[in-house]
């Protein structure tokens, strides 16, 4: 399937919402789980508020995500942005991203890929894998020093876990495993300013 890609700030809001749909996990979350403010809980926030936040984020630079299109039909979403955009992620010292690592959390030059969603009818056709590769290219063009992801590695992962992507998807996009903090998740990273022969730093 031939795909093209647009950053969220260049895409139509209606196309973003077409991918998220009107029911299910993506429609409810609106890619806000890792952007919650201190003291907030996703379950306590109304749908309209979450939708408004994504709308506002999608109009700004740097981008908050990437849309995939099959011809002119929006078919997939990938959340990719400077890691500091994910305030809840940066605050959570117990998140997979930080275990066993000495990482400067507030380094805005590091981008993170945190979430994927593919529309029904287009799944299992390589959309998410293509989005991962396109997200790395977008981070590189935007001047990122590195890009990270926190995918599932477990063979018995639940459907609700799969929104973060799989290790194989990110391996295909050029990322390397830099930490294995649990049996279910790993941290993968590509240092974009290094040569292909350089092993990424931990």
N, C-alpha and C positions, 0 to 999 in steps of 0.2 A: 504494500500500500504506500503510495507516494504521499508524503506529509510535508506541510510547511508550518512555520512557527512565527508567532508574534508575541512580543512582550506585552504584559497586561496593560501597560499605559498606552500602547498603540492599538489595542483591540477594542471592539465594541463591548459595552457592558452587557448587552443582550447576549452576545456570544459567550461571555464568561458564565452567565447564568444558565445558558443552554447546556453547558457541560455539567454544571453543578446540579441541575434538575430541580424538581419541586418536592422531592421526598428522599429520604435516606441520609446517610452519614454526611456526605459532602454538602448537601443542601442545608442541613442543620448547622454544621460547623463553620461554613464559609471561610475555611482556612484560618481560623482565629485561635485554635487551641494553643499554639506556641507564642501567641501575641497578647495573651491576657494580662491585664494590669494587676498589680499587687492586691490580693484579697478577693479577686474575682474567681468565679467558677463558671465554666462553660454552661453547665446545666441551668444556672440561675439567670442567664442572660436571654432576653427575648430574641426570637428569630430576626425581627426587623432591625434590632441593634447590631447584630452580627453582620447582617447583609449590608447595612450602612457603612460599617467599618471597612469591609472589603471594598466597597464602592469607592470610598475615599482613598484607600491605599492604592487602588488600581489606577488612580489618576495621577499619581506622583512618581517622581524619580528619586532614588533608583527603583527599578521595578519590584513588584511583589510576586510576580509569577510569569508563567509562559503558557500560551495556548497552542495546541496542535490542531491543524486543520487537514481534513481529507477533502481535496478540492476546496470548496468554500464552506464546508460543513465543519463547525467546531466539534472536536471529538475528544480532546484530552486537556488536562491541566497539570502543571507542575509548579509547586511553590519554590521559588528560588530568589534569594535576596541576600544582602549583607547579613551576616549572622547576628549582628546587633539589632536587626529588625525584629527578631524573635525574642522579645523581652522575657517571656515566661521561660523559654529555653535557657537564656543566659542566667537568669536568677536561680534556676533549679540545680543545685550542686549535686543532686543525686541522679541527674539524667545521665543516660549512657554516654553522652558527649564528653563528660568530664571525668568519668571514673578512670583511674590509672593514667591520667594525663596531667601535665603541667602546661596548661594552655591559657593564654591571656584571653579571657572571655570577651572583653570589650574591644577586641581588635576588629575594627570595621572593614579592614582590608580582606578579611576572610569571609567568604560567602557560604551559605548553607542551602542545601536542597532537602526539604523536610517532608514533602507530601506530594502524592500523585492521585489523580482521579481520571478514569476513562469512562466514557459514556457506554451504556448498555448497547450492544450491537457491534462495538469496536474493540472489545476486550479480547485478550489472547491473540492479538495481531501485531504486537511489537510497538504499540503506541507509547507505553510508559518507557520502554528502553530507548526509543528514539528521543523522547522528551528529556531523559537524563543526559544524553549526549548533547542535545541542543542547549540544555541548561548550563553545562560546562562551557560551551562555546560562548554563551551570553555572558557568563561571569568573566571569562577571559577578555572579551571585547569591552567590558565595563571597567576593566582595570583591576580586577580582583587579584590579590596575591596568591590566594589558595581557595579551593572549594571543598566543602565537606558534606558528608551524608551519614546517616545513622540507620542503616538498613537491617532488615530481618535476615537471619542466617539459619533459623530453625526450619527443619523439614516439616514440622507439624504446626507451623504458624497458623493462627486463627485468621479468618477473613478480616477481622477488625484491625489486625496488626499490619496488614499488607499495604496500607496507605503510605508507609514510609519507604517502600521499594525493597528490592532484594539486592543482595551482594552481587549477584551475577549481572544485574542491570548496570550497576555502577562500575563493575570491572570492565564491562564492554565500553563504558564511557571514559575509561582511562584512570579511574581512581584505584588506590591501593589501600589495603587494610592496614591501619596503624594502631588499632587497639581492639581487644576482644574482651570487653568488660562483663559479658554474660553469655550464656549458652544460646540466647535468642537474638541478640543484637551485636553489631560491631560498629566501629567507627572507620569510615573510609575517607581518604583525602587525596587531593592532587595539588601539589604546589606548582602553580602556573608559571612562576618565574624561574623554574629550574629547567635544566635540560632533560631530555628523555632518558638519559642514562643515570640521572641523579635519583637516589632513593629518597622518597618523601620523609620529612622529619616527623617525629612523633609529637 
